[in-house]
């Protein structure tokens, strides 16, 4: 009986941890436009430095 209770508690904790991880990744996700703009700036600075 006690083992079933701990199994359920562990499963609930695991589900909460997975949901927390997914939500955290979605919130801190960098947008595609920001990434492209960063690459553009790096390329422009490299070409200025080479010329």
N, C-alpha and C positions, 0 to 999 in steps of 0.2 A: 504494500500500500504506500509506504513512504517513498519507495523507488519511483512509482508512477507519478507522485506529486513532484518530485525533483526533476523528473523527465519533462513534465509539462512546464515547470518553471524555467528550465534550461532552454526549452524550445521557444518560449515567449521571449526570453532574453536574446536569443539568437535572432529571432525575427526583428525585434526592435533594433538590434545592432546593425542588421543588414539594411533596414529602412533608413536609419540614421546615416549610414555610409552613402547610400544612394542620394539622399537629399543633400548632403554636404557636397557631393561631387557636382550635382546639378546647380547648386547655388554658386559655387566657385568656378564654374566652367567659363573659359575665355571664349569670347565670340569669334567667329571666323573672320569678320571684318577687322577686328583688332589685330588678329594675327597677321593678316595680309598687309595692313598698314605698317606694322612693325617690320616686316620683311622688306617692304618698299623703302622705308627709311634707312635700313641697314645697307641696302644695295646702293642707294643714293650717296650715303656717306662713303662707301667704298669707292665708288666711281669718282667722287670729288677728291678723295685722297690719292687715287692713282693718276689723276690728271694734273 
